[in-house]
């Protein structure tokens, strides 16, 4: 038994073997830790190990290392991706669908048939070069493909990190290259006039009504497009006028209750003739008018549906360079610009405040419904002052809007 200075007791088996130079060297093999292993159980295991070494001449430590090396060589990158996906699904990882898309598009074609321990930094470099070359042929590639490189390297790094944790590789090859990626962070918000154009013109274009209403819903609720696309009827609480997302449905894995203002409730009512029979409020359908019999098997809107609808109609809308996530940022910006505390915006956005203490994570279970509802009400008031105007010329300035919000008593 080996006893550490902190009192941890471990049963070990020590034996001697001949090295390549015919010198006798000692080996140590851990049997188990006390008290999980009692002395009787440890003695039985010792007898078995002793027999293997002294009766059959085996070097158990060398055999164990050889088995680990053999295990390392059995996993191809493609095979391990399946292991990674299973692990990510068990964790409830929100980004797994996008990761799978990246793996299929850029990882497997470059290194899918290679064993994990055969992948080198050159393979990773080839992958990011492939992405950048493809971006040159893509009109709407973010920062010439550098954002895609950054995200793909992040997902690939996580893949090989798991392999390293499982001791299938010694080093993560992604860590050995210089990234050619760049952040995709944006600061774009829609002006009052752009909000008016988006709200009053978007549904008049050749956009499927469900897609158009999903984008409007993202604007009025300030929630992520992935959450809007996957919103199911069971999450809508009509008796409270609340959309309730459970922990596995949010980015930061916290339950999130979103108070729905008048605009959000109207959109849910308007989209019902298209999707009421399906599990999803914004089920994927390109129907331009309500069907006689709603389809009960609609899947959620695809990841590209909303951004593509915007890209194809930017010119007609006369709104330059905006994407679905900008709608979320727009709402948060203007509710704080008229005087609502920043805390209220953070709460409605469901952004983490960075707390990692037991009090913040475990004991405070208040859902902040009051603060979130106030944020939704202020945003409804702002939209009233903008989208109901006859023309953009009638839209109030920010200073005028601040006065109106103050007079409304909402602050």
Secondary structure by P-SEA (a helix, b strand, c coil): ccccccbbbbbbbbbcccccccbbbbbbbbccccccccaaaaaaaaaaaaaaccccccaaaaaaaaaaaaaaaaccaaaaaaaaaaaaaaacccaaaaaaaaaaccccccccccccccccaaaaaaaaaaaaaaaaacccccccaaaaaaaaaaaaaaaaaaaaaacccccccccccccccccccccccccaaaaaaaacccccccccaaaaaaaaaaaaacccaaaaaaccccccccccccccccccccccccbbbbbbcaaaaaaaaaaccccccccccccccccccccccccccccccccaaaaaaaaacccccccccccaaaaaaaaaaaaaaacccaaaaaaaaccccccccccccccccccaaaaaaaaaaaaaaaaaaccccccccccccaaaaaaaaaaaccc
